[in-house]
Amino acid sequence: MALPESPPVDRPTTRRAPLRARMRPRSIVPGRQRWEIDLLRGRPAAARLTETTLLEAPGIEEVHASPVTGRVLLRHDRTVSPRAATRLLRQAVSRTLAALLTTTPRKDRPETPPSAAVPRQDAESTGRRLPSILLAGGAVAAAVVGGPFLLTLLSRPLLMLGVTTAATAGVVRGAWRRSNRAKQSSDEATARRHPLRRIIGPHKRKFALAAVLSGLSQLGEMALFALSPSIVLLVAKGGSSTLARYGVAGVGSQLGLLVGAAGTACLAMAAFGYGATVAWRQLAQTIEDDWRTRTYEHVQRVAPADLENERISRVNTVLSEDISQISTFVASNMNDVVQMVTSLGLLIPAFLLLAPQIAWVAFAPVPLVAWLSFRFHERAVASHAASDERRSRLNGRITENLHAHTTIKSAVTEQHEIVRITELNRECSEANRVSDRSAAVPPQILRLAGGSALVGTVLLGGTAVLRGTLSTAAFGPLIEMPGIAMLKLSRLGSTTDQYQRTVTALDRVERLHRLPLEPVSGGRPLPGRQVKGEIELRNVTFAYPGRPPALSDTSLAIPPGRTTGIVGTSGAGKTTVAKLLMRFHHPDQGRVLLDGADVRTLALPDLRRAIGYVTQEPFLFDATIAENIRYGTFDATDEQLVTAARTAGADAFIDSLPDGYQTRVGERGAALSGGQKQRIALARTILRDPPVIILDEATSAVDNETEAIIQQALQVFGTDRTMVVIAHRLSTVQKADQIYVMGPGGLVAEQGTHEELVNRGGTYTTLWQLQAGRPALA
Ligand SMILES: Nc1ncnc2c1ncn2[C@@H]1O[C@H](COP(=O)(O)OP(=O)(O)OP(=O)(O)O)[C@@H](O)[C@H]1O
């Protein structure tokens, strides 16, 4: 990625550090790194540029670079090793340093020669560009300067054409390599296959058809533009001796033939053009559907532990925007590439065959146009990335604020949020202005180059015709060709830009595909009817990534067919016990057993079907109440549905709604109260009828009276069923057969029945007295 020519000027906010990239690590743990980087201190734009560059890299989730302290916090996912993350950070800082060096006045630069600080990659690319630039410049200078030197060159048109072709090839190859290196996939296995082959995948036939149609349409266009000047010449000269030689005598017949041919070319151009557009769009749609379905399927099968580490908005962006980017590239840019290749593929032999002496001047601007096109777009990539990042932050904040509407109202922070959004909006427009400015220049330069080619061709071709070294019949069809070729070539830069964006998008999509899948097959089958429901945690130690252990050497025994309560301080690890049992996570040490078998040895779908897990904040889909209760038991009868709702204490409020069970609950159940949502989720689990039920604060939002009714119903429903009730409200577990009291780190502080624990005078007694409204005993 090229650096912006003029990064935003840094106004000093604090004392600036010297212009050098000294980096000191403060902490490096898997998934997170903290660094202190002198270069960023006092330079807000440099800090922003470093953030933007890093955030573009796949696997980097979050970056905060402080221009006040120079500290950088970097979070990355599991697909990036700490060493790779450090390398990415170093590259980003080197890039920022290079940007600062190009924009800092010479007198302010450090003593050390810039070449030592400029990243090797940039130095290399500059070196590779130089010959192409010189060649391109030389070719144009020759065309402009003229004189004896030009005449010497004119006598060697093939040599000049060779030089032009070599320069073009150099420019295109350099840009292609840079784009490939910059966007290389972090996964070596997929990186070995070219991105285009990975995108097209099994749809090679559709691709070939679309490419052939594009080529034919381009052929029609070129034929039309070749025939038009020939018709004018025919009329001006009153006939064509060439056509007469081929047996078409008389100006009328000759005119009819050429006009007929032009009409056919025009029709072919339109018909094949239509076919090509349709074929590319269909291919793009097929590729989009294919990638989206496969990616969603993969994400759906990823282990909860791995998905928890992903930001949902980011996964959503990959599934929507990144996959759309891939399909847009196929629909429009691939068509451009085929047309470009066809036009040059036809033009070069046509010139060599008909007018070799002027071929080189027609193509002289080609390397310059190609180089300019690449150069401007490489620069534009940096400003696009900055504006994309700002827009994404703005959109993220707006969405969050809409969700937090009530929180903002109750905190009376409307003005605070308006200021924040205004500020983000301003940053976003500023970034857009920079990218708009850089986008306005290239088209004009490219038009200039295209015009020069036309003028050069007319000048040299006309001179050759006057001298009698070139026939008008050969020159006529070629006049407009260079202009068409330049027009096609002018899209090279934007095509490369789109290609880079597409490869980056593809990389992000493939990174999701690399997240490990849960094993859906294998393991010992566990038919629901055979589950007794005996649960045991044996010396389990477990820590979430980067956190202290949530459970340390925890042992619990939950007898089958009974109700067991788990209470304790907030953050003690109660929910973690449920997550380990459901195999959302795996213990670092120790074992979790169901009916004496380690849960890791059981068939995963069977295990999860055997356990009904109701959480404190249940998720309701934007559907009717009936559909939400039926979710997972789609073939349940209406009668079973109503019985489940009655057991969950939900029937009374559902019946009171105008549409009863057909009431839509809104997005995430927004049209229901917290307690109503909980009861619908409970009914959903009751309908599934699993042998083990875990209620994790499942009735915490329900009033005491309703909870008592639910408990009575659950007592009947829970007969011979293992029930694990996690709760803060002790009345919820009062009737349990046994209760565990957990302390920090999953420590089991007490165990017994309600009566035993109340009389023990320990933690439970204190909690009970506090909840009963009596002062706790000293
Ligand atoms: N996804 C996660 N990533 C990192 N840490 C987590 C995650 N989930 C929970 N924790 C941490 O693990 C510890 C145990 O959390 P857990 O949810 O099991 O506690 P709990 O006893 O159920 O708490 P509460 O009663 O408040 O619901 C807490 O310190 C919590 O911050």
The ligand as a Gaussian input file, in Angstrom:
#p B3LYP/6-31G(d) Opt

LIG

0 1
 N      -16.146000     -14.639000      27.753000
 C      -15.398000     -14.299000      28.791000
 N      -14.154000     -13.829000      28.574000
 C      -13.364000     -13.506000      29.610000
 N      -13.720000     -13.609000      30.885000
 C      -14.947000     -14.056000      31.177000
 C      -15.862000     -14.427000      30.148000
 N      -16.998000     -14.836000      30.716000
 C      -16.825000     -14.739000      32.062000
 N      -15.588000     -14.262000      32.331000
 C      -15.006000     -14.042000      33.654000
 O      -14.987000     -15.287000      34.332000
 C      -15.356000     -15.120000      35.685000
 C      -16.539000     -16.040000      36.015000
 O      -17.650000     -15.599000      35.246000
 P      -19.078000     -16.298000      35.377000
 O      -19.964000     -15.671000      34.362000
 O      -18.910000     -17.763000      35.343000
 O      -19.498000     -15.842000      36.840000
 P      -20.908000     -16.002000      37.570000
 O      -20.628000     -16.598000      38.897000
 O      -21.884000     -16.689000      36.700000
 O      -21.278000     -14.466000      37.720000
 P      -22.738000     -13.798000      37.860000
 O      -23.367000     -14.329000      39.104000
 O      -22.444000     -12.335000      37.955000
 O      -23.503000     -14.139000      36.602000
 C      -15.654000     -13.643000      35.887000
 O      -14.515000     -13.054000      36.487000
 C      -15.841000     -13.105000      34.475000
 O      -15.361000     -11.780000      34.372000

